[in-house]
Amino acid sequence: MATRPLGETEFEETTIERLKRLGYDYLHAQELFQRGERDSLHEVVLYGRLEAFLKKAYPTIPEHEIKRLAQVLATPDGVKLINRNMHFHQMLTKGLEFTYEVNDETYTPHVFPIDWEHPENNDFLVVNQLPIEGRMSRRPDIVIYINGLPLIVFELKNPNNEQATVYDAYTQIQNYTYDIS
């Protein structure tokens, strides 16, 4: 009995299964809305997950400051996309000094949005078919979240289509960048 060639949908499902075996949690994009983890098509950061990580990692920071810290991490400075990406990369890899006050005392802990030393402390999530609104509506195949931050986008092409190329996927990612940034 001949097996049917792997199509793009099956390739997506196989990719998700591989990530689940590596320890990633999985949700279809619709489930994010149903669970209340996402309430806007314009927002891609999962603030509940980011705040939960920050509370656990930095328990001495007051809750209202955790919300402000999450905002700082989710909205890096920069007029142009390249500048925002560079600033975000710096926060991811080197952390940042976060200043807050409690009872007229100032605190400035060095915080990281990812626990690089203890990866098991992070929240890994794979989401497929995530609708995003910007200049235009887009729906990347797979988005990888770490602690509620969308860090990786997979644009899959049918592995059996000889016309599909890496360049096609790259071009599609570039279009997403323009259309939703």
PyMOL commands that set and color helices and strands:
alter all, ss='L'
color gray80, all
select helices_A, chain A and resi 8-21+29-34+47-57+63-74+81-94+119-121+166-180
alter helices_A, ss='H'
color red, helices_A
select strands_A, chain A and resi 25-28+96-97+100-102+105-107+110-111+124-128+132-133+137-138+142-146+149-154
alter strands_A, ss='S'
color yellow, strands_A
deselect
rebuild
show_as cartoon
